[in-house]
Amino acid sequence: MKRQMKKWLSIFMVVILVASLTGCAGTPSLSSNGGTNTQKPDNKQQEEILIGVSAAITGPAPFDGERTMQGINLAVEEINAAGGIMGRQIKIISEDDQNTANIAVNVVNKLVNNEKIVAIIGPHRSANAMATEKIMSDAKMPFLTGASSPKLVTQVDNPYFFRIRGSDSFVGQIIAKFALDELKAQKIGVIFNNDDYGTGGRDVVISYLESKGVTPVVVEGHNTDDKDMSGAITKCKDAGIDCLIMYTHDPEAAIFARQMNEMGLDVPVVGPVTFTLPTFLSLVTAEETKGFYSVADFVSGNPDPVVTNFQKAFTEKYNVEPDLFASAYYTSVYILKDAIERAGTADRAAIQKALLETKDLPSVYGKLYANADGELVHSAVVAEIVDNKPVYSTTVYE
């Protein structure tokens, strides 16, 4: 009897042992090739892809940050709704840089120290990008910015820098060429902001004019937040200019336009994208912007199907027309999507390499490609401000 009970007890123990081995997660099991497989399920493909954003949500031009985030969020919603990137959803980690360099430095330091963030979008202004680019380089963090100063490539060697707008070295030449060839200007005044953006544009414009045998009769700078432009306007009137080229930001450009009108300086004004931006247009009247022309990277009304589809989606979602910030930063998300998919992984180093290999990527800026300096956009549009609204005229390619 005892022998039989021992026999049944032995059988019972074997059954228990087999069941525990079969049901225990993470224990070796036979693979199809006869070996053992100890690998646990890999959930990496289900993790979110984190992208950092440094945007001017508050500060002197809050519309800029608002449109930036609207463009980014629209692209993220579209991509996530379509299945994400390689089956993974995108998550945005945004910080407010307030359009100031010292805060941008703090923001970028915070973002690069988050090991899960694989790329950064922004900051936008050239001064802020110049102040933070080394932080990105040291962290080996690829970053996409709309900062357009030529200094970001002429004075900086940063393999992690990628520009998602036309450089001022291109836009500035188109501005100067338009003033000479289309407006037939002979006595040109140049007004600029003393920051990196303004001085970079100034240098390109003057270089092009002088290459054509034209020396500006007035070259006058001002500081960010200056409220009185009357001195520069008086110099332009006294010199008898027949065209003004202005390279500055929205708030200062609006003050200049208003004071020009008040002081009777009635000449065509040519500048970069500034004149198409909502902050500028909200601060001026149709009378004050008569005769203003903008060389920009994006203007609503462009008949390109990619542009019209984006414009329709943006307007339906936000009930407002998209602008430079909306279009550039909407595009930035799709640039990253393309790079990550080609890289096959959401890894900082792999993304940087793939970004440098970007080629023939359709976008609201035409087909994008990366040159050796990380420049992705190589075209611009010319718009005239009519009834205080930018009207698309033509597209110019590099």
C-alpha positions as a Python dict, from the first residue, in 0.01 Angstrom:
ca = {
    (1, 'M'): (0, 0, 0),
    (2, 'K'): (280, 238, 95),
    (3, 'R'): (466, 146, -225),
    (4, 'Q'): (155, 230, -436),
    (5, 'M'): (107, 566, -263),
    (6, 'K'): (473, 654, -330),
    (7, 'K'): (420, 565, -696),
    (8, 'W'): (115, 793, -727),
    (9, 'L'): (291, 1071, -538),
    (10, 'S'): (585, 1054, -779),
    (11, 'I'): (353, 1078, -1080),
    (12, 'F'): (172, 1375, -925),
    (13, 'M'): (500, 1562, -864),
    (14, 'V'): (610, 1508, -1225),
    (15, 'V'): (279, 1649, -1354),
    (16, 'I'): (313, 1957, -1131),
    (17, 'L'): (671, 2013, -1250),
    (18, 'V'): (582, 1986, -1620),
    (19, 'A'): (287, 2224, -1579),
    (20, 'S'): (501, 2481, -1400),
    (21, 'L'): (769, 2467, -1670),
    (22, 'T'): (513, 2504, -1946),
    (23, 'G'): (327, 2799, -1794),
    (24, 'C'): (621, 2996, -1652),
    (25, 'A'): (685, 3317, -1852),
    (26, 'G'): (1044, 3392, -1948),
    (27, 'T'): (1174, 3032, -1906),
    (28, 'P'): (1352, 2859, -2193),
    (29, 'S'): (1135, 2696, -2458),
    (30, 'L'): (1210, 2508, -2775),
    (31, 'S'): (1246, 2718, -3084),
    (32, 'S'): (1160, 2610, -3437),
    (33, 'N'): (1523, 2522, -3509),
    (34, 'G'): (1548, 2293, -3208),
    (35, 'G'): (1743, 2539, -2990),
    (36, 'T'): (1624, 2736, -2692),
    (37, 'N'): (1470, 3085, -2704),
    (38, 'T'): (1499, 3294, -2388),
    (39, 'Q'): (1399, 3630, -2548),
    (40, 'K'): (1111, 3813, -2380),
    (41, 'P'): (849, 3991, -2591),
    (42, 'D'): (989, 4321, -2731),
    (43, 'N'): (749, 4609, -2670),
    (44, 'K'): (977, 4875, -2823),
    (45, 'Q'): (763, 4900, -3135),
    (46, 'Q'): (468, 4995, -2914),
    (47, 'E'): (651, 5279, -2736),
    (48, 'E'): (580, 5638, -2835),
    (49, 'I'): (838, 5832, -3033),
    (50, 'L'): (916, 6148, -2836),
    (51, 'I'): (1000, 6468, -3024),
    (52, 'G'): (1097, 6784, -2836),
    (53, 'V'): (978, 7131, -2938),
    (54, 'S'): (1120, 7472, -2843),
    (55, 'A'): (856, 7726, -2947),
    (56, 'A'): (777, 8092, -2876),
    (57, 'I'): (439, 8024, -2715),
    (58, 'T'): (458, 8353, -2526),
    (59, 'G'): (670, 8664, -2576),
    (60, 'P'): (664, 8956, -2823),
    (61, 'A'): (502, 8754, -3106),
    (62, 'P'): (276, 8485, -2953),
    (63, 'F'): (100, 8422, -3287),
    (64, 'D'): (429, 8272, -3406),
    (65, 'G'): (429, 8007, -3135),
    (66, 'E'): (58, 7942, -3170),
    (67, 'R'): (87, 7872, -3542),
    (68, 'T'): (401, 7667, -3483),
    (69, 'M'): (222, 7435, -3242),
    (70, 'Q'): (-88, 7418, -3461),
    (71, 'G'): (120, 7306, -3758),
    (72, 'I'): (306, 7047, -3551),
    (73, 'N'): (-10, 6913, -3386),
    (74, 'L'): (-193, 6882, -3719),
    (75, 'A'): (92, 6677, -3867),
    (76, 'V'): (113, 6456, -3556),
    (77, 'E'): (-262, 6392, -3563),
    (78, 'E'): (-250, 6299, -3932),
    (79, 'I'): (47, 6066, -3890),
    (80, 'N'): (-82, 5898, -3574),
    (81, 'A'): (-426, 5847, -3730),
    (82, 'A'): (-259, 5673, -4023),
    (83, 'G'): (-76, 5428, -3796),
    (84, 'G'): (215, 5639, -3674),
    (85, 'I'): (578, 5577, -3765),
    (86, 'M'): (656, 5206, -3804),
    (87, 'G'): (352, 5136, -3588),
    (88, 'R'): (457, 5375, -3313),
    (89, 'Q'): (268, 5690, -3215),
    (90, 'I'): (438, 6031, -3199),
    (91, 'K'): (432, 6230, -2876),
    (92, 'I'): (535, 6597, -2861),
    (93, 'I'): (718, 6739, -2558),
    (94, 'S'): (690, 7117, -2598),
    (95, 'E'): (854, 7398, -2401),
    (96, 'D'): (804, 7776, -2423),
    (97, 'D'): (1128, 7960, -2514),
    (98, 'Q'): (947, 8298, -2511),
    (99, 'N'): (1154, 8411, -2813),
    (100, 'T'): (1452, 8494, -2591),
    (101, 'A'): (1798, 8339, -2607),
    (102, 'N'): (1855, 8273, -2235),
    (103, 'I'): (1522, 8096, -2196),
    (104, 'A'): (1582, 7902, -2519),
    (105, 'V'): (1909, 7778, -2369),
    (106, 'N'): (1725, 7651, -2060),
    (107, 'V'): (1456, 7489, -2273),
    (108, 'V'): (1701, 7311, -2502),
    (109, 'N'): (1911, 7188, -2210),
    (110, 'K'): (1598, 7038, -2058),
    (111, 'L'): (1497, 6868, -2382),
    (112, 'V'): (1837, 6721, -2473),
    (113, 'N'): (1871, 6574, -2123),
    (114, 'N'): (1556, 6370, -2177),
    (115, 'E'): (1709, 6050, -2317),
    (116, 'K'): (1379, 5943, -2473),
    (117, 'I'): (1359, 6250, -2700),
    (118, 'V'): (1506, 6155, -3039),
    (119, 'A'): (1498, 6494, -3218),
    (120, 'I'): (1413, 6857, -3148),
    (121, 'I'): (1206, 7103, -3352),
    (122, 'G'): (1309, 7466, -3297),
    (123, 'P'): (1395, 7714, -3164),
    (124, 'H'): (1283, 7942, -3445),
    (125, 'R'): (1458, 8279, -3425),
    (126, 'S'): (1816, 8289, -3552),
    (127, 'A'): (1953, 8442, -3232),
    (128, 'N'): (1797, 8161, -3029),
    (129, 'A'): (1921, 7893, -3269),
    (130, 'M'): (2273, 8041, -3255),
    (131, 'A'): (2259, 8040, -2875),
    (132, 'T'): (2154, 7674, -2855),
    (133, 'E'): (2312, 7497, -3151),
    (134, 'K'): (2624, 7388, -2957),
    (135, 'I'): (2407, 7231, -2687),
    (136, 'M'): (2243, 7018, -2957),
    (137, 'S'): (2577, 6933, -3114),
    (138, 'D'): (2731, 6827, -2783),
    (139, 'A'): (2426, 6609, -2712),
    (140, 'K'): (2434, 6470, -3068),
    (141, 'M'): (2071, 6579, -3101),
    (142, 'P'): (1936, 6639, -3454),
    (143, 'F'): (1731, 6959, -3463),
    (144, 'L'): (1510, 7117, -3727),
    (145, 'T'): (1471, 7494, -3721),
    (146, 'G'): (1319, 7773, -3925),
    (147, 'A'): (1603, 8008, -3826),
    (148, 'S'): (1718, 8157, -4155),
    (149, 'S'): (2041, 8343, -4074),
    (150, 'P'): (2332, 8246, -4304),
    (151, 'K'): (2556, 8255, -3995),
    (152, 'L'): (2420, 7915, -3895),
    (153, 'V'): (2625, 7765, -4179),
    (154, 'T'): (2890, 8031, -4251),
    (155, 'Q'): (3004, 8065, -3889),
    (156, 'V'): (2888, 7731, -3746),
    (157, 'D'): (2981, 7376, -3837),
    (158, 'N'): (2707, 7165, -3683),
    (159, 'P'): (2622, 6828, -3841),
    (160, 'Y'): (2302, 6809, -3635),
    (161, 'F'): (2156, 7135, -3776),
    (162, 'F'): (1877, 7110, -4036),
    (163, 'R'): (1700, 7414, -4180),
    (164, 'I'): (1334, 7379, -4279),
    (165, 'R'): (1303, 7717, -4454),
    (166, 'G'): (1495, 7890, -4729),
    (167, 'S'): (1816, 8045, -4601),
    (168, 'D'): (1853, 8424, -4602),
    (169, 'S'): (2150, 8375, -4832),
    (170, 'F'): (1892, 8269, -5093),
    (171, 'V'): (1595, 8484, -4986),
    (172, 'G'): (1810, 8797, -4953),
    (173, 'Q'): (1933, 8764, -5309),
    (174, 'I'): (1576, 8730, -5440),
    (175, 'I'): (1473, 9042, -5244),
    (176, 'A'): (1755, 9250, -5389),
    (177, 'K'): (1701, 9111, -5740),
    (178, 'F'): (1328, 9190, -5723),
    (179, 'A'): (1401, 9549, -5618),
    (180, 'L'): (1639, 9600, -5909),
    (181, 'D'): (1471, 9402, -6188),
    (182, 'E'): (1099, 9435, -6112),
    (183, 'L'): (1077, 9767, -5928),
    (184, 'K'): (1363, 9927, -6126),
    (185, 'A'): (1499, 10078, -5805),
    (186, 'Q'): (1814, 10290, -5823),
    (187, 'K'): (1835, 10462, -5483),
    (188, 'I'): (1776, 10192, -5224),
    (189, 'G'): (1755, 10218, -4847),
    (190, 'V'): (1824, 9914, -4627),
    (191, 'I'): (1669, 9891, -4280),
    (192, 'F'): (1758, 9595, -4058),
    (193, 'N'): (1735, 9452, -3707),
    (194, 'N'): (2070, 9442, -3526),
    (195, 'D'): (2025, 9075, -3431),
    (196, 'D'): (2160, 8771, -3619),
    (197, 'Y'): (1854, 8752, -3842),
    (198, 'G'): (1865, 9116, -3950),
    (199, 'T'): (2239, 9152, -3993),
    (200, 'G'): (2261, 8824, -4185),
    (201, 'G'): (1990, 8940, -4427),
    (202, 'R'): (2149, 9286, -4455),
    (203, 'D'): (2486, 9139, -4555),
    (204, 'V'): (2334, 8920, -4828),
    (205, 'V'): (2123, 9207, -4969),
    (206, 'I'): (2411, 9457, -4978),
    (207, 'S'): (2649, 9201, -5128),
    (208, 'Y'): (2405, 9129, -5412),
    (209, 'L'): (2332, 9498, -5477),
    (210, 'E'): (2701, 9584, -5491),
    (211, 'S'): (2767, 9293, -5727),
    (212, 'K'): (2524, 9467, -5962),
    (213, 'G'): (2695, 9802, -5921),
    (214, 'V'): (2441, 9950, -5677),
    (215, 'T'): (2539, 10092, -5337),
    (216, 'P'): (2253, 10155, -5091),
    (217, 'V'): (2215, 10524, -5007),
    (218, 'V'): (2093, 10446, -4652),
    (219, 'V'): (2188, 10152, -4431),
    (220, 'E'): (2031, 10182, -4087),
    (221, 'G'): (1992, 9933, -3802),
    (222, 'H'): (1760, 9919, -3501),
    (223, 'N'): (1716, 9701, -3195),
    (224, 'T'): (1444, 9453, -3107),
    (225, 'D'): (1156, 9627, -2923),
    (226, 'D'): (1251, 9974, -3058),
    (227, 'K'): (936, 10187, -3074),
    (228, 'D'): (1059, 10495, -3264),
    (229, 'M'): (1180, 10454, -3623),
    (230, 'S'): (1143, 10823, -3719),
    (231, 'G'): (1518, 10887, -3733),
    (232, 'A'): (1575, 10618, -3994),
    (233, 'I'): (1270, 10729, -4191),
    (234, 'T'): (1398, 11087, -4197),
    (235, 'K'): (1733, 10966, -4334),
    (236, 'C'): (1552, 10773, -4608),
    (237, 'K'): (1343, 11079, -4703),
    (238, 'D'): (1646, 11309, -4706),
    (239, 'A'): (1836, 11065, -4930),
    (240, 'G'): (1544, 11049, -5176),
    (241, 'I'): (1520, 10669, -5182),
    (242, 'D'): (1294, 10509, -5442),
    (243, 'C'): (1273, 10168, -5270),
    (244, 'L'): (1318, 10037, -4917),
    (245, 'I'): (1446, 9690, -4829),
    (246, 'M'): (1353, 9596, -4473),
    (247, 'Y'): (1498, 9298, -4284),
    (248, 'T'): (1339, 9283, -3938),
    (249, 'H'): (1073, 9110, -3726),
    (250, 'D'): (695, 9156, -3722),
    (251, 'P'): (649, 9407, -3433),
    (252, 'E'): (930, 9639, -3547),
    (253, 'A'): (824, 9614, -3912),
    (254, 'A'): (469, 9716, -3813),
    (255, 'I'): (600, 10025, -3629),
    (256, 'F'): (810, 10117, -3931),
    (257, 'A'): (514, 10076, -4169),
    (258, 'R'): (290, 10291, -3952),
    (259, 'Q'): (547, 10568, -3906),
    (260, 'M'): (640, 10563, -4277),
    (261, 'N'): (277, 10631, -4357),
    (262, 'E'): (252, 10907, -4097),
    (263, 'M'): (570, 11078, -4220),
    (264, 'G'): (484, 11049, -4589),
    (265, 'L'): (760, 10813, -4706),
    (266, 'D'): (572, 10662, -5001),
    (267, 'V'): (802, 10407, -5172),
    (268, 'P'): (779, 10034, -5244),
    (269, 'V'): (900, 9815, -4959),
    (270, 'V'): (1052, 9470, -5014),
    (271, 'G'): (1135, 9224, -4741),
    (272, 'P'): (1137, 8861, -4631),
    (273, 'V'): (847, 8660, -4493),
    (274, 'T'): (779, 8919, -4218),
    (275, 'F'): (512, 9101, -4421),
    (276, 'T'): (300, 8786, -4459),
    (277, 'L'): (288, 8699, -4088),
    (278, 'P'): (-30, 8740, -3879),
    (279, 'T'): (144, 8942, -3606),
    (280, 'F'): (259, 9202, -3860),
    (281, 'L'): (-72, 9211, -4048),
    (282, 'S'): (-271, 9244, -3725),
    (283, 'L'): (-76, 9558, -3634),
    (284, 'V'): (-108, 9747, -3962),
    (285, 'T'): (-376, 9871, -4202),
    (286, 'A'): (-425, 9824, -4575),
    (287, 'E'): (-316, 10182, -4633),
    (288, 'E'): (6, 10130, -4439),
    (289, 'T'): (102, 9814, -4632),
    (290, 'K'): (25, 9940, -4981),
    (291, 'G'): (327, 9872, -5203),
    (292, 'F'): (475, 9606, -4971),
    (293, 'Y'): (626, 9292, -5129),
    (294, 'S'): (739, 8978, -4949),
    (295, 'V'): (977, 8704, -5055),
    (296, 'A'): (855, 8417, -4841),
    (297, 'D'): (873, 8041, -4816),
    (298, 'F'): (496, 7999, -4789),
    (299, 'V'): (189, 8198, -4894),
    (300, 'S'): (-171, 8076, -4903),
    (301, 'G'): (-305, 8059, -5256),
    (302, 'N'): (-17, 7863, -5405),
    (303, 'P'): (-184, 7627, -5659),
    (304, 'D'): (45, 7333, -5580),
    (305, 'P'): (-186, 7040, -5478),
    (306, 'V'): (22, 6958, -5169),
    (307, 'V'): (-14, 7319, -5055),
    (308, 'T'): (-388, 7335, -5123),
    (309, 'N'): (-449, 7009, -4932),
    (310, 'F'): (-250, 7134, -4633),
    (311, 'Q'): (-423, 7472, -4644),
    (312, 'K'): (-766, 7307, -4652),
    (313, 'A'): (-689, 7075, -4358),
    (314, 'F'): (-535, 7353, -4149),
    (315, 'T'): (-817, 7601, -4216),
    (316, 'E'): (-1087, 7344, -4140),
    (317, 'K'): (-923, 7249, -3811),
    (318, 'Y'): (-825, 7593, -3680),
    (319, 'N'): (-1056, 7827, -3875),
    (320, 'V'): (-759, 8044, -3974),
    (321, 'E'): (-523, 8059, -4274),
    (322, 'P'): (-184, 7887, -4228),
    (323, 'D'): (132, 8097, -4236),
    (324, 'L'): (508, 8048, -4240),
    (325, 'F'): (519, 7900, -3891),
    (326, 'A'): (230, 7662, -3949),
    (327, 'S'): (367, 7538, -4280),
    (328, 'A'): (734, 7511, -4179),
    (329, 'Y'): (674, 7322, -3858),
    (330, 'Y'): (399, 7105, -4007),
    (331, 'T'): (658, 7008, -4266),
    (332, 'S'): (922, 6942, -3999),
    (333, 'V'): (720, 6655, -3852),
    (334, 'Y'): (686, 6488, -4192),
    (335, 'I'): (1060, 6534, -4252),
    (336, 'L'): (1129, 6346, -3929),
    (337, 'K'): (876, 6077, -4018),
    (338, 'D'): (1051, 6020, -4350),
    (339, 'A'): (1395, 6009, -4187),
    (340, 'I'): (1292, 5765, -3911),
    (341, 'E'): (1122, 5533, -4158),
    (342, 'R'): (1427, 5529, -4385),
    (343, 'A'): (1657, 5480, -4085),
    (344, 'G'): (1440, 5194, -3960),
    (345, 'T'): (1484, 5310, -3603),
    (346, 'A'): (1407, 5610, -3382),
    (347, 'D'): (1765, 5668, -3273),
    (348, 'R'): (1934, 6010, -3264),
    (349, 'A'): (2241, 5905, -3464),
    (350, 'A'): (2039, 5712, -3721),
    (351, 'I'): (1794, 6001, -3763),
    (352, 'Q'): (2078, 6251, -3817),
    (353, 'K'): (2230, 6030, -4086),
    (354, 'A'): (1892, 5979, -4257),
    (355, 'L'): (1815, 6353, -4250),
    (356, 'L'): (2138, 6421, -4440),
    (357, 'E'): (2022, 6170, -4701),
    (358, 'T'): (1679, 6332, -4753),
    (359, 'K'): (1599, 6348, -5123),
    (360, 'D'): (1293, 6430, -5335),
    (361, 'L'): (1057, 6448, -5036),
    (362, 'P'): (723, 6607, -5140),
    (363, 'S'): (614, 6895, -4916),
    (364, 'V'): (435, 7230, -4908),
    (365, 'Y'): (773, 7373, -5016),
    (366, 'G'): (804, 7152, -5321),
    (367, 'K'): (1047, 6861, -5320),
    (368, 'L'): (1294, 6876, -5033),
    (369, 'Y'): (1652, 6760, -5034),
    (370, 'A'): (1942, 6804, -4793),
    (371, 'N'): (2268, 6962, -4898),
    (372, 'A'): (2593, 6923, -4706),
    (373, 'D'): (2496, 7208, -4471),
    (374, 'G'): (2161, 7056, -4374),
    (375, 'E'): (1957, 7297, -4589),
    (376, 'L'): (1632, 7123, -4686),
    (377, 'V'): (1429, 7396, -4861),
    (378, 'H'): (1549, 7547, -5189),
    (379, 'S'): (1264, 7764, -5314),
    (380, 'A'): (1070, 8079, -5222),
    (381, 'V'): (752, 8254, -5330),
    (382, 'V'): (693, 8621, -5407),
    (383, 'A'): (377, 8780, -5268),
    (384, 'E'): (232, 9128, -5286),
    (385, 'I'): (39, 9263, -4987),
    (386, 'V'): (-301, 9365, -5126),
    (387, 'D'): (-574, 9496, -4894),
    (388, 'N'): (-352, 9388, -4607),
    (389, 'K'): (-337, 9026, -4727),
    (390, 'P'): (-52, 8842, -4902),
    (391, 'V'): (-137, 8749, -5259),
    (392, 'Y'): (66, 8471, -5424),
    (393, 'S'): (255, 8579, -5734),
    (394, 'T'): (516, 8320, -5832),
    (395, 'T'): (760, 8059, -5704),
    (396, 'V'): (1135, 8106, -5739),
    (397, 'Y'): (1377, 7810, -5725),
    (398, 'E'): (1738, 7814, -5616),
}
